[in-house]
Amino acid sequence: MRPEPDRPLPTPLGPGDAEACVDLDRSAFGGLWSRSQWARELADPSSTVLGLRPDVVPPANALVALACGQTILDEFHLTAVAVAPGWRRQGLALVLLEALLAEARRRGCLRATLEVDGGNEAAVRLYGRLGFRTEGIRRAYYRSGGDALIQWLEL
Ligand SMILES: CC(C)(COP(=O)(O)OP(=O)(O)OC[C@H]1O[C@@H](n2cnc3c(N)ncnc32)[C@H](O)[C@@H]1OP(=O)(O)O)[C@@H](O)C(=O)NCCC(=O)NCCS
């Protein structure tokens, strides 16, 4: 089946993408990880980092979405997902996370887990769409006062 022309395919990101990840992290999260943290993540063989670069975006092939996680034994720990503000609500996070979870299965993971701020409605709904369920709560865990929801998904 041919991919739709306006729906880019997730591709693995590597050490050469650190700057693009920092830029997207800044615009989507306000700076979750530093450049050296991104460089470490992109070089770590237990990490998977996938990105979307629609070729219509100026500058050519700009990174508009990324998702990443770590394989720890038979668990996949989803650590971040970010979509540039102008590209949201088009299904890009869903496409990326489905590809990331498929890669986790390919690596032999049996379960996926993540931690999300219960006040982050977009993320909570997104993970719910993928079948993640809350199995633990850390009350007032975030600086915002939000609870951390510990979620799991059987792969
Ligand atoms: C959360 C985020 C990644 C969603 O990206 P996205 O590409 O807009 O999400 P999608 O278009 O794939 O949405 C899939 C589903 O998630 C839910 N969703 C996404 N954004 C939502 C929002 N703002 N409000 C409510 N539900 C939302 C919906 O169920 C949506 O399906 P629908 O559009 O058919 O209703 C994006 O808003 C973002 O980058 N936020 C800042 C970073 C962040 O908070 N990351 C998560 C914590 S690591």
The ligand as a Gaussian input file, in Angstrom:
#p B3LYP/6-31G(d) Opt

LIG

0 1
 C        0.026000      15.587000      23.262000
 C        0.472000      15.824000      21.796000
 C        1.750000      15.017000      21.546000
 C       -0.664000      15.324000      20.863000
 O       -0.172000      15.416000      19.520000
 P       -1.183000      15.464000      18.275000
 O       -0.434000      15.096000      17.050000
 O       -1.921000      16.746000      18.294000
 O       -2.202000      14.288000      18.642000
 P       -3.128000      13.506000      17.590000
 O       -3.605000      14.442000      16.543000
 O       -2.426000      12.263000      17.142000
 O       -4.369000      13.147000      18.517000
 C       -4.782000      11.817000      18.754000
 C       -5.863000      11.835000      19.819000
 O       -5.337000      12.332000      21.061000
 C       -6.331000      13.155000      21.714000
 N       -5.903000      14.569000      21.734000
 C       -4.811000      15.094000      21.121000
 N       -4.738000      16.415000      21.401000
 C       -5.786000      16.725000      22.185000
 C       -6.249000      17.913000      22.803000
 N       -5.600000      19.097000      22.653000
 N       -7.365000      17.862000      23.573000
 C       -8.029000      16.698000      23.747000
 N       -7.670000      15.518000      23.170000
 C       -6.546000      15.537000      22.413000
 C       -7.595000      13.003000      20.891000
 O       -8.283000      11.841000      21.351000
 C       -7.007000      12.777000      19.511000
 O       -7.901000      12.160000      18.619000
 P       -8.955000      13.100000      17.805000
 O       -8.172000      14.225000      17.194000
 O       -9.521000      12.126000      16.798000
 O       -9.947000      13.579000      18.811000
 C        0.704000      17.334000      21.511000
 O       -0.413000      18.065000      21.958000
 C        1.968000      17.897000      22.161000
 O        3.070000      17.849000      21.580000
 N        1.830000      18.465000      23.383000
 C        3.000000      19.032000      24.111000
 C        3.951000      17.953000      24.575000
 C        3.280000      16.952000      25.513000
 O        2.501000      17.312000      26.403000
 N        3.606000      15.638000      25.325000
 C        3.045000      14.559000      26.139000
 C        3.765000      14.330000      27.392000
 S        5.380000      13.605000      27.096000

